[in-house]
Each structure stands twice: as structure tokens, then as C-alpha cells.
Amino acid sequence: MVEDRYVGLAFRDESWLAVSFTEAGYEETAVFDGIGDCWAAYEEEARLILVDVPIGLVGSGDPVRRCDALARELLGPRSAAVVDPPVREATRKRRYSTANRVHERKAGASLSEAAFARSDAVAMCDELLTEVPEAAAVVRSAHPELCFRAFAGEPLDHDGTTAGGYAERMRTLAGRDRDAPPVVQKVAEATAGHGVPVAAVLDAVVLAYTAVPGGGELRTLPAQVPTDGSGLPMELVYRAAAPLVES
């Protein structure tokens, strides 16, 4: 009998780092070239895949999604980690200058370079979910900083690329599961040779722990989730015993 899988998927530098759990614990790590490859690998067994790129995009008008605004309010010192994604049309543009013009025309605001840097990943995810309904039922968006915030019970202070940030995140993961430190080590070892940074390892692991049942209920920002023009949810998923904000 094949067990259900719960996957955390983090995008970094053109690679997709997947950490897979079953309800019994850590299962495996894999690195993919595209999110479609990840879906092909896990579509038969995956109960939930949490990805750290936005799902549910603004077509035109106010570019700030409510889920992102709420997440920034919750993250305190780490609020800048949540970046408003480009409008849908802008994610398909290969050059920043072109994407920025489209974003300004559609949203009336400039597009940040940080948002543009992830637009290829956002577009790949958007295309998969609009073209494959089965994937849209399994793949959902979560921000690692929000997931760490939910497990820690308070905002973290440091960036995950710093020594202080690494220590904070390891303490938070250990509070979720005492076996988390060796899991992080196994994931890091499995990514050797792929050029995956340690911060991405931590992000994929916290997404996987958020996906797998236990340690609270799966919740969303906002509690009442709106959808975009393609019917995709504009949400950020986290796991906690109680909601982080009042509905």
C-alpha cells in the first residue's frame, strides 16, 4: 500500500527542492528542474504539496493581495520577506523593463526587482495549475517565514541566511519535532552537488512539516480565501493550534 505523501517545495536559483514526508516522518529529498517535473514525480501519492511561490495572481488593479498584507503584519522584523508578486501578464515577460511596463499599466505601481526575480517560477506554477486541474487540488502556496512564525509562536528576528537566523529556525523546527535536526542534516546531504543553499533546505523542511498532519490545524491567510480570475486561491497556508489573526 502506497502511503500519502506531504511535500514541501522551495524554489531557488532555477531549482525546485522537494522534501517529502509521510505521516510516519521524513521520506526523501529530490531536486527538480521544474515544478512540472515535481508534479509528475508525486502526483500519484501526494496529498498536499506546499510551494513557496505565490498562487493566485492579480490580473489588474491593486497589486497587493490580502494574504501578503496580513503575512507582513504578522512577521514583524521579517515582513520584508513577503514580496507582492507581479500581475499575471507580467510574469510571462522575460525582461525586467518589459515586465515593469506591463505591471505599471495593469496595476498602477512599479514592479520590484525582487518580485521579477521569481516571476519565471510564479509563471511555471500558474501555468501548471491552470492547465492541470488535478494539480490545482493538491498544490497550494505557503510562505516559509509565515510557517516558521506559526510554529515559533512569535516573529523571528533574523534572516535565514545568517547564523542567528539559522539558529532560530533550527530551534523552531526542533520545537515542532525533536527529530527535525537530523532531518535537516539528511536533506542537506541529499542536496550536495546541487548548489542548494542551507536557507532553502530550512524553507523546504518547514513547508514539509506544515504540510504533514500534526502540530495544529492547517489554516489560511485570510481565513476566507478569495480567488483570482482563473479561479485559483489567493492564500498563504500555515499550521497552528489557533488562527494567527481573527477572521
Number of C-alpha atoms within 10 A of each C-alpha: 3 7 12 17 24 30 33 30 34 29 24 17 11 12 18 25 30 28 29 28 24 21 13 8 17 24 14 15 22 15 19 17 12 16 21 17 13 19 18 10 13 17 18 11 13 20 18 22 30 29 30 23 24 28 25 26 27 23 18 18 14 12 21 16 18 16 21 22 16 17 24 19 12 19 21 14 14 20 19 10 16 20 18 20 28 32 26 22 16 26 27 16 17 12 11 18 13 13 23 22 16 23 26 19 14 20 19 14 15 15 23 15 14 13 17 24 14 20 25 17 23 24 22 16 25 21 12 17 23 14 11 11 10 13 20 19 13 16 23 25 23 28 25 29 26 28 22 28 24 23 24 18 12 13 18 22 13 16 17 20 13 11 10 14 16 17 13 18 24 18 16 20 23 14 14 18 15 11 13 21 13 12 20 21 13 15 23 17 11 15 17 10 7 10 10 19 14 17 18 20 25 25 25 29 29 32 34 30 29 32 27 26 15 15 15 15 14 17 18 21 23 23 16 10 14 15 15 14 12 13 13 19 18 24 26 29 23 30 26 20 13 12 18 22 13 7 8
